[in-house]
Amino acid sequence: MHIVPRPFWFVVPTVIVADQFTKALVERLIPLNGPPIVVAPGVLVLSHVQNPGVAFGQLSGGGPLLIAIALAAALALTLFRVRRLRRGEHMPTILEFALALPMGGALGNLIDRFRQGKVTDFFDLGWFPVFNVADCAITVGGVLLAIYFLFLEQPPQAQAQVAIETPD
């Protein structure tokens, strides 16, 4: 029997490391609220800003509440995954990524909140709030979750029917 490694425990730390590494570079190379670095004029600028809230600066005075929300989200993702695995349910690769990306992103931003009470953001598109690698991972993971549950997940009855009809 060939066991295929699950990407979840590879993706989570990869997102955290990429997030923390890019934030450390920004903190070192770009002054806080200082002049930005233009990567692609009119498309992408790197700006060093700190966000005391969640996405788009909401709940800027949240502090401990934001830490609790991030921990609750990470716990919910973990429990959902563990529950499916314990029941022997199939974990498609897209679902592994859909759960791992937001987990890594939530933990990456949580590290910032513990370390400095704020999150370092730096991707600046000009027309959108400034964001970071963790925010990208959370967003992509959320989109993958929506795609999976809206279009790919089979209802339990359909899974049971397939299992009954499939010859051994």
Secondary structure, 3 states (H helix, E strand, C coil): CCCCCCCHHHHHHHHHHHHHHHHHHHHHHCCCCCCCEEEECCCEEEEEEEECCCHHHCCCCCCHHHHHHHHHHHHHHHHHHHHHHHCCCCCCHHHHHHHHHHHHHHHHHHHHHHHHCCEEEEEECCCCCCECHHHHHHHHHHHHHHHHHHHHCCCHHHHHHHHHHCCC
